[in-house]
Structure formats: C-alpha cells, structure tokens
Amino acid sequence: MAVVELKENDEWKEFIKAEYSVIDCYGENCVACVILAPTYDAVADEMSGIAFGRVNISFLPGIADEYGIDAMPTLLYFRKGKLVNQSIGSIEREELLANISKMLYED
Amino acid sequence: MNGVVSSLYDIDSIVVPEELLKADIDEQKVDAEVQALSKRYAREEQADEAAAGDRVDCQADSENYPDGRTILLYIGMKLPGAEKAEEAVIGKKAGDTVSTVLAEKHVTLKIQKIVRRTPVEVNDALIAGMGIENVKTIEDYKAYIRDKMAADQAMEHEKEVIRYVMDQMIANSTYIYDEKEMEAYIQKTSEQYRKECEAIGEPVEMEEMKQGIIEQCKQYWMAKAFCESKGIKVDLSSVEEETDKMIEMMQLMGEPVPDRAEMLEMAEQDAYLDGLFQYIDTMVEKN
C-alpha cells in the first residue's frame, strides 16, 4: 500500500486508530530520513493490512510532543491507537520487519 | 580558549569537487520506482487456498491473545517469530484451524481470510489516478522522481560541501594561540569528555579527543575571522538573549543547566558558524 502523507493533527490521530499502523516521523533537511524512505516505502508496498503513514514533524510538532520524539527519523508502531514500540534512526529492512513483527505478534 | 587566526585562507579560492555539486540520477533507480507502483497499487482478492505471497488473516486463541487482535501472516516474508506460522498456513482454507508457534508461543490460529495481491500494469491511467499535481503520465512520473532524487542528493551534498570547505579553511588558515593554555584547556575539556564517555560506556580515544578539541577551537577562530573579514555581523546581544531563554527553558524542564559562560560561548560559536554556512550555501548556488 502507498504510504500516506499525514498533514493535519486530526489526520494522524485518526490514522493510528487502525488495527495496526506505523508512522515515519521525519523532518526537513534530514539525510537519515531520506535514507530510510525507500526501505520504508518498499516494506509498505509489501504489507497490506497495516497502515503506513508519514508525518513531517517540522510542520506537525504535536506528534513529537505527544510521543517525546527528539531524533529523526523516528518510527512509531501502533496497535489500535496505542503506541507499542518505536525505533530511531535510519534502520535496515531486517530491523524494520523485526519491529513490525513485535507490533503484530507480541504483547 | 583564546586564540586568533593570523592568516585566513581565501574561501573564494576553494574549488568544490564537481561530484559534490552535480546531481547524478541513476535511471535504473528511476525505473525501479516506476515499477514499484505495480506492487503498491496491487489488486487484492480473496483466495481459496493460502499460498506463497498471500496475506492470511487469522484469529488466535484467547489464551495467548486475549485482546482479540487479527493475526496477519505474510507467507514467505519470514517475519521474525512468525516463520513457523507462515509455513503452517500454506495450503489451508478460510475456516481451517492450525496449531503452530508464533512469537515463541504455542498458539491455535483460525483462518478468517486469505488475501491475494495481483500486481497491476503501470500505465498512464494508473499514474493519473495517483493525484500528484501535474503528473499524468509515466514520463511525468519519471520526471517527478528525478526531481525528487536530485533534491535529496542536493541535501546530502550540502553537508559534504560544508565539510569540504570547512576542512580546507581550517587546514589552510594559520593560528596564534598559547600552547600551554591549549594544553590546560585540553586537559580540562578531555576530562569532561572522558566522564561523559564512561557514563555511556563508550571507549575513550585520548589522541583523537585531543585533536578534536584543537580542531574545534580552530573552527571557531576561523569562522569568527571569516565573518569579520566578510563584514558578516553577529548580534551578540541577541545571542545572549537566546542563551538566557534556553537556560530558562532547561530550568523549567528540570534539566541540568551547564555553566552560563560555557553556554554563551557555544551559542556565539554557533552564530559565527551559521554566518559561514550561509556563505557556503551561496557558493553552492552560484555553481
């Protein structure tokens, strides 16, 4: 599925109500965010049933305040709106899949 | 640490390597981006029997998963902890039950739905339906991807260009400072670094640290001399104001506040460096 660019506070708050969702919190002039993007997009293309979104925290700092984000990129993993995991930095595909696995199958 | 630049290297004489200024677009990557749409917009249909590539939605036993979540299995992806479960559902149908291991737990899964994704043809109609402004055809999309890649590369290169120019400026300028004072400064600063490294369990490389401290001093002196030589004014009263605001904020947040003089020095250094970075940006734009 295509990654959804979430541009309003109401949008991401609604978005995370899905049974499973992941949000890539990125920022302007962030090289690590640019490096992560193709990996994230490719995984999103392969995994239907999970909502993949993206938030530019320079424009929507509310999400950074809400989840204490102080580094970019940060991936937030949600189960029905509840944050169950987060990862920081430009991670490899294997690590991303491991984090998604935790969201899907662990407590 | 006190010091000055005795001879400032001429920034305008620096020739930034061509590869740091030009975007190098890999057409294979552009084509791959276009092809990725085939999977991104794949058609989803329910299948009778689970096979490789399918998504299998299951309900787990309530003992292991009391929250009643849908267990999604992606056959063939080998998600950590789900390898056995992915294999166990191959050949099964909706309504079937399997006993398997998932996330190191023995679970019973009842298959609810099998979803098969069929890649779609990438054509102009698909591209037009994506809703990207002024992108209606495959060629438009390729141009859009090229622009995006060029912008990303420019962002990556910007930092490399700054580093390159800074390194040239630091290495080719000359400095006057008191060696003994520098030794004492290194001693004091490295002790602080050493404690910080130990606190986070990082190994301490003393020689590297020493060179880093000298480099940092030279960087500041050079940036200051550069701004003065180009008539770039740094408003020290606003630097002071900003520093005090930051201190106030840190106090409000209950964070430990470093020495004010130290913070002021760092803020002043940043202000001079900003002036230099902005000049380097204009050098890049001219190229």
Interface residues (C-beta under 8 A of the other chain):
Chain A: M1 A2 E19 Y20 N29 V31 V34 D41 A42 A44 D45 E46 M47 S48 G49 I50 R79 K80 L97 A98 I100 S101 L104 Y105 E106
Chain B: A36 K39 R40 Y41 A42 E44 R55 D57 R69 T70 I71 L72 Y74 M77 L79 P80 G81 A82 L102 A103 V115 R117 M130 D152 M155 E156 E158 K159
